[in-house]
Amino acid sequence: MSYEPILRDVTMPDSRPIAEERAHRKRVLAAGFRLFSKFGFEEGVAGHITARDPELTDHFWVNPFGMPFAHIRARDLLLVAHDGTVVEGSMPVNAAAFAIHSQVHAARLDAVGAAHSHSLHGKALSALGQMLEPITQDACAFYEDHARFDDFTGVVLDPDEGKRIAHALGDTKAVILANHGLLTVGQTVESAIWWFVTMERSCQAQLLAKAAGTVIPIAAEHARTTHAQVGTEAVGWFQFQPLFARIVSEQPDLCD
């Protein structure tokens, strides 16, 4: 199935005034954390999603260190400058979040959102030295559009290692961090979060399929065609909309 005929009539919103856009990105970011909690993507204090500020474009919004994803509201988010200074918010920032996301946002000026957590199946696949293979329609969103970072040295606390991760990511939408987990980026916060959700599930599908038997991959020609159908930024943004509507309806306090 191609989503493109649908998307001819459903387009991403036009630019908003800065204050409105900032408020929107913060609500989407808070919704992303609630969804990550709901989907079981938390691992203690690990994990972070960021949104580039629409005005201070070398600053980003991120979750406070140690706050449960399920409790995060838009007003709890921290605004962090390019040097790691928290310029809005009263809680500390996760040093690993700054080390990784500051460098990813600096290297990828198109990336409004970035998402990383220690989700179970992303961790498992990252330990196998494998790429995500085109064995399902959903996985084709990442066909020839993700990378691996194989230099695991411990918790990422040094921005220089964040630079190496950003270099490995290149111009793709995702990178598998060896022995660590997944990182996704998007031209909207919505697409960054959706790419993470669907990548984690695609990792799960790959692990299950290979454990069950011989996997039959999608031919390269058809994988490329499918990528063009399900792997665009407009599709990533649109796929997030039902999740956003669901979580806001269930947990409206996240917008506070």
N, C-alpha and C positions, 0 to 999 in steps of 0.2 A: 504494500500500500504506500502511495506517495501522499504526503501531507501538502504538497505544493498547491494543488487545486483549491484546497481549503484556505490556504494562506494568501491566495490572491485577494480574498475579501476580508481577511483578518490580518492587519498590519500592526507592527510595533508602534507605540504612541509617538507623536511628534515631541520635540523638545519642550520641556516645561520651564517655567521660571526657576531660578537656582534654588530658592528656599523650598519650593514645592518638590523639585527633583531630589534635593537632599532628604527631605522627609520621606519621600517614596523609597529611596534606596535603603534608608534605615528600617522602614517597615518590612521591606522584602528581606533584608538581612536578618532581622529578628525572626521572621517567619522561617527562614532557612535553618536557624538554630533549633527552633521548635520541631521542624521536620526531621532534622538530624537526630534529635533526641527520640522522636517517635519511631524512627526507623532503626534505632539501636546503633548509631554511628559514633556514640560517645565512648571514650576510654579514659575515665578519670578526668584529668584536666587537659588532656591532649585534644587537639583539633581547633581549627579556626576558619572562619569565613570572613572575607574583607570586601569592602565596597569603596572604590575611589570616591573622594569628595568631588562634587561637580564644579566647585569653585576653586578650592585649594587642591589642585590636581596632583600635587606631590604628597598629599595627606590621604589617609584612609581610615575608615571606620571598622572597628573590630570588637570582638567580644572581650569583656573583662576577664582577666586571668582567674580561674577558679570558680567562676559562676556557672552553675548547672545550665546546660543548653535549654532545658525545659522552663527555666525561670527568666530567660532573657527577654526584655522589652526594648522597644526602640530607644527609650530614654536612658537605658543602661549602657548603650554602646559607647566605646571610647573613640575619640578622634586622635590619631597619632600622626605626628609630623615625620618628615623624611629622616630625621636624626634620632627618632625613637622617643621624642618628648610627647607625653600625653598632654594635649592642649585643650581637651574637653573630656570631662569624666573624672571620677574620684578614685577609681580602683587601678591597680597595676596592669600593665600589658604583659602578655606572655612573650618572653624573650625570643622563643622559637618562632612565634607568629611574626614578630618584627623582622627577624633575620631572614625568613623566607619571603614573606609577602612584600616587604619593602623593596626587595630586589626584583621580584617578579613584576610588580607594578612599574618599577623604574625601567625594566627592560622591555616590557610590553605595554606601550602607551595606549594600545587598543583595549587592554584588559580593564574593564570597569569592576568586574568581580573576580574573586579567586577563592577556591574552597579546598580545604585539606582536612582529613581526619584519619584516625587509625581504625577504619572500618574493617570488619572481620575478613571479608573475602578479598578486599584490596590488599590487605596485609599478606594473606595467604598466597595470592598470585605473585606479589612482589618478591616473595622468597624463592620462587621457582625459576627466576631468570627468563620468564616468558613475556611476550607481548600479548595484548588482547587480540584474539584471532577472529576473523570474520565468519563465525559459525552461526550467528543469529542476525536477524534484521537489525535489532537494536545495537548490536556490537559494531555494525557497519558505520555507525556515526563516528567511530574512531578509526576507521580504516585509513591507513597512511596519514593519520592525523593525531598520533600520540607518540610519545618517546619514552625512553627509560633513562633513569639516573642510577648508575651502578656503584657509586662511591659512598657507601654507608660508613660513617665514622663515629656514630653516636648521635645524641640529641643535637639538632641544628641550632646552635647558639651564635655562630659566627656569620655575619653578613657576607663574608667571602664565600662561604658554602652556599648561602642563598643565591649568590651570583652564579655559582656553578649549576645549581638547580635551574635557574632561569635560562642559562645557556643551553642546558639539555632540553628544556621545554621548547626552545626555539620559537617557531611560529605556529606550533600545534595547539590544540585545545586541552591537552592533558599530558601528564607525565607520571609514569610508575616509578616511585621512589623505592629502590631495592631495600628489602628487609624493613620497610617503613610503612608504605601505604600509597594513596593516590592524591594527586593534585590536579585540579581542573581550573580553567579560566574561561571567561566569557566577555563579550562586548556589552553585556548587561549582567547585573547581579543575578537576575532570573536564570539566564542561560548557564552561568557558572555553577549554580546550585543544581540545576537539572542535569548537566553533564556529569556531575559527581554522582547523583542518585542512579542514573542509568548506567554509568561505568561500573559502579559497585555491583549492581545487579548483573551486569554482563560478566564481570569476574566470577560471580557465583555460578552463573550458567555454564561458564567454561570449565570451572572446577568440577561441577557435577557431571557434565557431559563426558569429560575425559576420564573421570572415575568410573563411569558406567560402561564405557566401551569406546569403539573407534569413532572419532569425530569426522564428519563429512563437511569440509569447509565450503563456503560460498566461493564460486570462481571469482578471480580478480576483477574481471570485467563487470560482473554483476555487483560485486562489493563496492566498486567505484560508483556505479549508477545509484546504488542504495544510499551511499554516503551523501550524494548530491540531493537525495530525497529526504533523508532524516538527520543529516549532520550539519545543517546550516544554522546560523545564529537565530534567524527568524523562527525556525522549528524549535530550537532550544528554549527560546523565550516563551513560545506558545505552549510547549509541553509543561512548563512550570505553572501555567495559569490555573489548572484544576487543583494542583497541590496548594497553591496560595489561597484559593477560595475556600478549600476544605479546612486548612489550619486556622485561617482567620475566623471562620464560622465557629470552629470548635474552641478556639482560644483567643477571643478578641482582645484580651488584655495585652497581647504582644505588641499591639499598635500604640500603646500608651507612651 
